Amino acid sequence: MKNTLLLYLKFQYTTYRLLSENQNLLFLDVILAIVTAFLFFCIFFRRYFLKLTFSTNRKRYESLIFLKKRNGVS
């Protein structure tokens, strides 16, 4: 995550330096907003959504195994 943020800051600085010479600041803001939203979505999706899905599936699987053992089904 640290490398991702450093890469984003480098991209932001480079883009700002290139586009500020042409005075296209609105275009710059749109690009940076899209990139920021994409990066935060990727980080959020990877860290929280997948962890939640896998932990829920694991609990469901463990409860099914427990019920099978309790009922004597192998």
MMTF fields as JSON, N, C-alpha, C and O atoms, coordinates in Angstrom:
{
  "mmtfVersion": "1.0.0",
  "mmtfProducer": "UNKNOWN",
  "numBonds": 295,
  "numAtoms": 296,
  "numGroups": 74,
  "numChains": 1,
  "numModels": 1,
  "chainsPerModel": [1],
  "groupsPerChain": [74],
  "chainIdList": ["A"],
  "bondAtomList": [4, 2, 8, 6, 12, 10, 16, 14, 20, 18, 24, 22, 28, 26, 32, 30, 36, 34, 40, 38, 44, 42, 48, 46, 52, 50, 56, 54, 60, 58, 64, 62, 68, 66, 72, 70, 76, 74, 80, 78, 84, 82, 88, 86, 92, 90, 96, 94, 100, 98, 104, 102, 108, 106, 112, 110, 116, 114, 120, 118, 124, 122, 128, 126, 132, 130, 136, 134, 140, 138, 144, 142, 148, 146, 152, 150, 156, 154, 160, 158, 164, 162, 168, 166, 172, 170, 176, 174, 180, 178, 184, 182, 188, 186, 192, 190, 196, 194, 200, 198, 204, 202, 208, 206, 212, 210, 216, 214, 220, 218, 224, 222, 228, 226, 232, 230, 236, 234, 240, 238, 244, 242, 248, 246, 252, 250, 256, 254, 260, 258, 264, 262, 268, 266, 272, 270, 276, 274, 280, 278, 284, 282, 288, 286, 292, 290],
  "bondOrderList": [1, 1, 1, 1, 1, 1, 1, 1, 1, 1, 1, 1, 1, 1, 1, 1, 1, 1, 1, 1, 1, 1, 1, 1, 1, 1, 1, 1, 1, 1, 1, 1, 1, 1, 1, 1, 1, 1, 1, 1, 1, 1, 1, 1, 1, 1, 1, 1, 1, 1, 1, 1, 1, 1, 1, 1, 1, 1, 1, 1, 1, 1, 1, 1, 1, 1, 1, 1, 1, 1, 1, 1, 1],
  "groupList": [{"groupName": "MET", "atomNameList": ["N", "CA", "C", "O"], "elementList": ["N", "C", "C", "O"], "formalChargeList": [0, 0, 0, 0], "bondAtomList": [1, 0, 2, 1, 3, 2], "bondOrderList": [1, 1, 2], "singleLetterCode": "M", "chemCompType": "L-PEPTIDE LINKING"}, {"groupName": "LYS", "atomNameList": ["N", "CA", "C", "O"], "elementList": ["N", "C", "C", "O"], "formalChargeList": [0, 0, 0, 0], "bondAtomList": [1, 0, 2, 1, 3, 2], "bondOrderList": [1, 1, 2], "singleLetterCode": "K", "chemCompType": "L-PEPTIDE LINKING"}, {"groupName": "ASN", "atomNameList": ["N", "CA", "C", "O"], "elementList": ["N", "C", "C", "O"], "formalChargeList": [0, 0, 0, 0], "bondAtomList": [1, 0, 2, 1, 3, 2], "bondOrderList": [1, 1, 2], "singleLetterCode": "N", "chemCompType": "L-PEPTIDE LINKING"}, {"groupName": "THR", "atomNameList": ["N", "CA", "C", "O"], "elementList": ["N", "C", "C", "O"], "formalChargeList": [0, 0, 0, 0], "bondAtomList": [1, 0, 2, 1, 3, 2], "bondOrderList": [1, 1, 2], "singleLetterCode": "T", "chemCompType": "L-PEPTIDE LINKING"}, {"groupName": "LEU", "atomNameList": ["N", "CA", "C", "O"], "elementList": ["N", "C", "C", "O"], "formalChargeList": [0, 0, 0, 0], "bondAtomList": [1, 0, 2, 1, 3, 2], "bondOrderList": [1, 1, 2], "singleLetterCode": "L", "chemCompType": "L-PEPTIDE LINKING"}, {"groupName": "TYR", "atomNameList": ["N", "CA", "C", "O"], "elementList": ["N", "C", "C", "O"], "formalChargeList": [0, 0, 0, 0], "bondAtomList": [1, 0, 2, 1, 3, 2], "bondOrderList": [1, 1, 2], "singleLetterCode": "Y", "chemCompType": "L-PEPTIDE LINKING"}, {"groupName": "PHE", "atomNameList": ["N", "CA", "C", "O"], "elementList": ["N", "C", "C", "O"], "formalChargeList": [0, 0, 0, 0], "bondAtomList": [1, 0, 2, 1, 3, 2], "bondOrderList": [1, 1, 2], "singleLetterCode": "F", "chemCompType": "L-PEPTIDE LINKING"}, {"groupName": "GLN", "atomNameList": ["N", "CA", "C", "O"], "elementList": ["N", "C", "C", "O"], "formalChargeList": [0, 0, 0, 0], "bondAtomList": [1, 0, 2, 1, 3, 2], "bondOrderList": [1, 1, 2], "singleLetterCode": "Q", "chemCompType": "L-PEPTIDE LINKING"}, {"groupName": "ARG", "atomNameList": ["N", "CA", "C", "O"], "elementList": ["N", "C", "C", "O"], "formalChargeList": [0, 0, 0, 0], "bondAtomList": [1, 0, 2, 1, 3, 2], "bondOrderList": [1, 1, 2], "singleLetterCode": "R", "chemCompType": "L-PEPTIDE LINKING"}, {"groupName": "SER", "atomNameList": ["N", "CA", "C", "O"], "elementList": ["N", "C", "C", "O"], "formalChargeList": [0, 0, 0, 0], "bondAtomList": [1, 0, 2, 1, 3, 2], "bondOrderList": [1, 1, 2], "singleLetterCode": "S", "chemCompType": "L-PEPTIDE LINKING"}, {"groupName": "GLU", "atomNameList": ["N", "CA", "C", "O"], "elementList": ["N", "C", "C", "O"], "formalChargeList": [0, 0, 0, 0], "bondAtomList": [1, 0, 2, 1, 3, 2], "bondOrderList": [1, 1, 2], "singleLetterCode": "E", "chemCompType": "L-PEPTIDE LINKING"}, {"groupName": "ASP", "atomNameList": ["N", "CA", "C", "O"], "elementList": ["N", "C", "C", "O"], "formalChargeList": [0, 0, 0, 0], "bondAtomList": [1, 0, 2, 1, 3, 2], "bondOrderList": [1, 1, 2], "singleLetterCode": "D", "chemCompType": "L-PEPTIDE LINKING"}, {"groupName": "VAL", "atomNameList": ["N", "CA", "C", "O"], "elementList": ["N", "C", "C", "O"], "formalChargeList": [0, 0, 0, 0], "bondAtomList": [1, 0, 2, 1, 3, 2], "bondOrderList": [1, 1, 2], "singleLetterCode": "V", "chemCompType": "L-PEPTIDE LINKING"}, {"groupName": "ILE", "atomNameList": ["N", "CA", "C", "O"], "elementList": ["N", "C", "C", "O"], "formalChargeList": [0, 0, 0, 0], "bondAtomList": [1, 0, 2, 1, 3, 2], "bondOrderList": [1, 1, 2], "singleLetterCode": "I", "chemCompType": "L-PEPTIDE LINKING"}, {"groupName": "ALA", "atomNameList": ["N", "CA", "C", "O"], "elementList": ["N", "C", "C", "O"], "formalChargeList": [0, 0, 0, 0], "bondAtomList": [1, 0, 2, 1, 3, 2], "bondOrderList": [1, 1, 2], "singleLetterCode": "A", "chemCompType": "L-PEPTIDE LINKING"}, {"groupName": "CYS", "atomNameList": ["N", "CA", "C", "O"], "elementList": ["N", "C", "C", "O"], "formalChargeList": [0, 0, 0, 0], "bondAtomList": [1, 0, 2, 1, 3, 2], "bondOrderList": [1, 1, 2], "singleLetterCode": "C", "chemCompType": "L-PEPTIDE LINKING"}, {"groupName": "GLY", "atomNameList": ["N", "CA", "C", "O"], "elementList": ["N", "C", "C", "O"], "formalChargeList": [0, 0, 0, 0], "bondAtomList": [1, 0, 2, 1, 3, 2], "bondOrderList": [1, 1, 2], "singleLetterCode": "G", "chemCompType": "PEPTIDE LINKING"}],
  "groupTypeList": [0, 1, 2, 3, 4, 4, 4, 5, 4, 1, 6, 7, 5, 3, 3, 5, 8, 4, 4, 9, 10, 2, 7, 2, 4, 4, 6, 4, 11, 12, 13, 4, 14, 13, 12, 3, 14, 6, 4, 6, 6, 15, 13, 6, 6, 8, 8, 5, 6, 4, 1, 4, 3, 6, 9, 3, 2, 8, 1, 8, 5, 10, 9, 4, 13, 6, 4, 1, 1, 8, 2, 16, 12, 9],
  "groupIdList": [1, 2, 3, 4, 5, 6, 7, 8, 9, 10, 11, 12, 13, 14, 15, 16, 17, 18, 19, 20, 21, 22, 23, 24, 25, 26, 27, 28, 29, 30, 31, 32, 33, 34, 35, 36, 37, 38, 39, 40, 41, 42, 43, 44, 45, 46, 47, 48, 49, 50, 51, 52, 53, 54, 55, 56, 57, 58, 59, 60, 61, 62, 63, 64, 65, 66, 67, 68, 69, 70, 71, 72, 73, 74],
  "secStructList": [7, 2, 2, 2, 2, 2, 2, 2, 2, 2, 2, 2, 2, 2, 2, 2, 2, 2, 2, 2, 6, 6, 6, 7, 2, 2, 2, 2, 2, 2, 2, 2, 2, 2, 2, 2, 2, 2, 2, 2, 2, 2, 2, 2, 0, 0, 0, 0, 0, 2, 2, 2, 2, 2, 2, 2, 2, 2, 2, 2, 2, 2, 2, 2, 2, 2, 2, 2, 2, 2, 2, 6, 7, 7],
  "xCoordList": [0.827, 0.0, 0.871, 0.53, 2.003, 2.908, 3.459, 3.551, 3.828, 4.342, 3.275, 3.579, 2.037, 0.946, 0.751, 0.554, 0.804, 0.631, 1.798, 1.597, 3.021, 4.174, 4.08, 4.385, 3.66, 3.485, 2.425, 2.586, 1.339, 0.277, 0.771, 0.452, 1.548, 2.067, 3.025, 3.018, 3.85, 4.728, 3.905, 4.201, 2.87, 2.004, 1.318, 1.223, 0.837, 0.144, 1.084, 0.706, 2.303, 3.262, 3.634, 3.684, 3.896, 4.273, 3.14, 3.366, 1.93, 0.781, 0.553, 0.264, 0.681, 0.479, 1.525, 1.208, 2.775, 3.857, 3.652, 3.876, 3.225, 3.035, 1.838, 1.926, 0.731, -0.485, -0.559, -1.289, 0.18, 0.119, 0.801, 0.509, 1.706, 2.336, 1.318, 1.444, 0.312, -0.697, -1.945, -2.881, -1.97, -3.109, -4.394, -5.486, -4.265, -5.437, -5.745, -5.733, -6.019, -6.179, -7.477, -7.521, -8.532, -9.78, -9.592, -10.068, -8.902, -8.595, -7.753, -7.973, -6.794, -5.946, -6.773, -6.574, -7.692, -8.528, -9.381, -9.555, -9.906, -10.735, -9.899, -10.326, -8.726, -7.85, -7.459, -7.52, -7.059, -6.628, -7.78, -7.58, -8.976, -10.137, -10.442, -10.75, -10.357, -10.617, -9.567, -9.903, -8.302, -7.225, -7.34, -7.163, -7.635, -7.781, -8.935, -8.794, -10.069, -11.226, -10.907, -11.287, -10.219, -9.868, -8.932, -9.128, -7.912, -6.968, -7.633, -7.405, -8.451, -9.106, -10.116, -10.291, -10.783, -11.7, -10.937, -11.383, -9.78, -8.985, -8.504, -8.565, -8.021, -7.54, -8.691, -8.548, -9.826, -10.981, -11.479, -11.762, -11.587, -12.093, -11.192, -11.669, -9.882, -8.952, -8.915, -8.855, -8.95, -8.759, -10.021, -9.965, -11.153, -12.354, -13.354, -13.822, -13.686, -14.741, -14.331, -15.104, -13.124, -12.687, -12.51, -12.843, -11.986, -11.814, -13.168, -13.319, -14.147, -15.487, -16.119, -16.721, -15.982, -16.564, -15.942, -16.656, -14.609, -13.952, -14.228, -14.389, -14.285, -14.554, -15.99, -16.243, -16.932, -18.32, -18.434, -19.113, -17.781, -17.825, -17.166, -17.645, -16.072, -15.394, -16.286, -16.367, -16.958, -17.853, -19.008, -19.405, -19.543, -20.64, -20.16, -20.867, -18.961, -18.4, -18.149, -18.457, -17.582, -17.324, -18.622, -18.667, -19.669, -20.942, -21.562, -22.19, -21.395, -21.901, -21.167, -21.785, -19.85, -19.072, -19.51, -19.653, -19.724, -20.168, -21.517, -21.711, -22.445, -23.766, -23.669, -24.362, -22.81, -22.646, -22.074, -22.512, -21.081, -20.488, -21.502, -21.552, -22.299, -23.281, -24.361, -24.848, -24.733, -25.769, -25.208, -25.971, -23.898, -23.289, -23.089, -22.857, -23.17, -22.947, -21.479, -20.915, -20.832, -19.425, -19.231, -18.097],
  "yCoordList": [-1.186, 0.0, 1.249, 2.252, 1.184, 2.323, 2.603, 3.759, 1.543, 1.716, 2.278, 3.08, 1.867, 2.372, 3.862, 4.611, 4.294, 5.718, 6.539, 7.643, 6.011, 6.731, 6.844, 7.89, 5.772, 5.802, 6.813, 7.533, 6.867, 7.829, 9.258, 10.122, 9.516, 10.87, 11.28, 12.434, 10.342, 10.646, 10.975, 11.932, 10.173, 10.416, 11.766, 12.507, 12.088, 13.353, 14.527, 15.492, 14.448, 15.535, 15.693, 16.811, 14.577, 14.64, 15.203, 16.052, 14.738, 15.232, 16.71, 17.47, 17.115, 18.525, 19.39, 20.459, 18.931, 19.704, 19.823, 20.886, 18.727, 18.766, 19.619, 20.4, 19.482, 20.175, 21.609, 22.415, 21.951, 23.322, 24.279, 25.475, 23.757, 24.602, 25.028, 26.106, 24.194, 24.498, 25.139, 25.452, 25.338, 25.953, 25.134, 25.698, 23.838, 22.957, 22.379, 21.162, 23.243, 22.779, 22.008, 21.103, 22.341, 21.594, 20.155, 19.212, 20.0, 18.676, 17.892, 16.699, 18.566, 17.942, 17.463, 16.348, 18.289, 17.905, 16.683, 15.806, 16.624, 15.478, 14.204, 13.163, 14.28, 13.102, 12.625, 11.43, 13.556, 13.167, 12.614, 11.707, 13.148, 12.619, 11.19, 10.337, 10.928, 9.575, 8.593, 7.493, 8.987, 8.101, 7.843, 6.713, 8.892, 8.727, 7.791, 6.902, 7.982, 7.12, 5.67, 4.751, 5.462, 4.111, 3.439, 2.276, 4.173, 3.594, 3.248, 2.17, 4.154, 3.868, 2.735, 1.952, 2.633, 1.515, 0.194, -0.791, 0.179, -1.053, -1.459, -2.635, -0.486, -0.786, -1.276, -2.266, -0.594, -0.982, -2.363, -3.195, -2.612, -3.898, -5.029, -6.061, -4.831, -5.901, -6.154, -7.306, -5.106, -5.275, -5.684, -6.53, -5.104, -5.303, -6.262, -7.187, -6.06, -6.853, -8.311, -9.207, -8.556, -9.941, -10.631, -11.808, -9.907, -10.493, -10.852, -11.915, -9.979, -10.231, -11.439, -12.285, -11.518, -12.629, -13.958, -14.93, -14.001, -15.26, -15.672, -16.861, -14.713, -15.099, -15.607, -16.542, -15.001, -15.466, -16.871, -17.722, -17.123, -18.455, -19.49, -20.62, -19.119, -20.056, -20.415, -21.58, -19.41, -19.686, -20.58, -21.486, -20.329, -21.149, -22.585, -23.535, -22.742, -24.067, -24.8, -25.986, -24.081, -24.709, -25.12, -26.172, -24.324, -24.689, -25.903, -26.73, -26.02, -27.206, -28.462, -29.509, -28.363, -29.511, -29.9, -31.083, -28.894, -29.173, -29.889, -30.846, -29.432, -30.077, -31.507, -32.397, -31.728, -33.087, -34.02, -35.162, -33.52, -34.36, -34.647, -35.759, -33.664, -33.843, -34.84, -35.613, -34.821, -35.735, -37.094, -37.993, -37.258, -38.537, -38.76, -39.894, -37.728, -37.856, -37.601, -36.616, -38.519, -38.289, -37.617, -37.349],
  "zCoordList": [0.0, 0.0, 0.0, -0.627, 0.709, 0.747, -0.647, -1.061, -1.374, -2.731, -3.658, -4.54, -3.466, -4.298, -4.084, -5.041, -2.828, -2.549, -3.078, -3.583, -2.968, -3.514, -5.028, -5.599, -5.671, -7.118, -7.517, -8.501, -6.752, -7.028, -6.863, -7.68, -5.813, -5.6, -6.714, -7.142, -7.185, -8.319, -9.559, -10.275, -9.807, -10.96, -10.843, -11.822, -9.641, -9.425, -9.683, -10.346, -9.164, -9.345, -10.812, -11.325, -11.489, -12.907, -13.75, -14.612, -13.505, -14.264, -14.007, -14.932, -12.76, -12.426, -13.106, -13.627, -13.103, -13.716, -15.223, -15.802, -15.858, -17.309, -17.71, -18.657, -17.006, -17.415, -16.921, -17.498, -15.863, -15.368, -16.338, -16.342, -17.156, -18.172, -19.222, -19.803, -19.47, -20.486, -19.902, -20.637, -18.588, -17.898, -18.057, -18.132, -18.106, -18.195, -16.821, -16.637, -15.867, -14.491, -14.284, -13.45, -15.019, -14.888, -15.37, -14.738, -16.482, -17.01, -16.005, -15.799, -15.385, -14.373, -13.187, -12.703, -12.716, -11.582, -11.901, -11.055, -13.107, -13.5, -13.539, -13.039, -14.124, -14.202, -12.807, -12.517, -11.948, -10.607, -9.776, -8.969, -9.964, -9.239, -9.677, -8.844, -10.974, -11.48, -10.971, -10.531, -11.028, -10.569, -9.069, -8.615, -8.303, -6.854, -6.524, -5.683, -7.176, -6.922, -7.287, -6.561, -8.397, -8.818, -7.814, -7.461, -7.355, -6.4, -5.075, -4.525, -4.563, -3.293, -3.432, -2.498, -4.575, -4.797, -4.809, -4.222, -5.482, -5.536, -4.15, -3.791, -3.364, -2.02, -1.151, -0.434, -1.209, -0.398, -0.797, 0.065, -2.098, -2.579, -2.118, -1.647, -2.255, -1.908, -0.408, 0.022, 0.387, 1.823, 2.559, 3.451, 2.206, 3.021, 2.387, 3.051, 1.13, 0.514, 0.376, 0.715, -0.116, -0.282, 1.062, 1.203, 2.053, 3.378, 3.977, 4.58, 3.815, 4.34, 3.653, 4.313, 2.336, 1.584, 2.0, 2.245, 2.079, 2.409, 3.845, 4.121, 4.768, 6.156, 6.293, 7.052, 5.566, 5.612, 5.033, 5.607, 3.91, 3.303, 4.206, 4.3, 4.872, 5.758, 6.942, 7.331, 7.517, 8.646, 8.209, 8.941, 7.028, 6.519, 6.304, 6.639, 5.746, 5.504, 6.822, 6.947, 7.818, 9.111, 9.798, 10.437, 9.684, 10.316, 9.628, 10.289, 8.307, 7.612, 8.061, 8.251, 8.231, 8.7, 10.108, 10.416, 10.966, 12.338, 12.337, 13.087, 11.504, 11.445, 10.927, 11.419, 9.934, 9.412, 10.47, 10.605, 11.228, 12.28, 13.379, 13.903, 13.725, 14.79, 14.372, 15.197, 13.094, 12.607, 12.208, 11.853, 12.26, 11.939, 10.459, 10.04, 9.661, 8.216, 7.942, 8.42, 7.144, 6.86, 5.533, 5.137]
}
